[in-house]
């Protein structure tokens, strides 16, 4: 049986990007803050995972809009 977050850690590791270009944020509540802290103009932000990650889009847009 997998531990909580184990799949997300594995998915992040499997993404073919340099380590400083990707992060895994285990807490849903921390995602908008991490994205707004790290994202720069022109960046592409991708969320991956099982549902309900598709619901994160509205929260991210609101956080980025300030």
Steps between C-alpha positions, in 0.01 A plus 500: 500500500628848413549772753311828446688715251719215377337503155549875470868472589543227237313701237712808568819295474385353167449840336794555264602846622787627716431465871481877547222520237250278681363459850267274691278675752333243725246733658209622287480820703867580430482470119371851413761665723784290357395576143465873558837507678683310224325584172640777282350671195512260206513185715269210424342346810387139469304312764498121479333241709182319572174683544427741658817677374292640213326717760830671584492714183251754635695533826826553311352763271355686798832488685697618196253782437574624851 
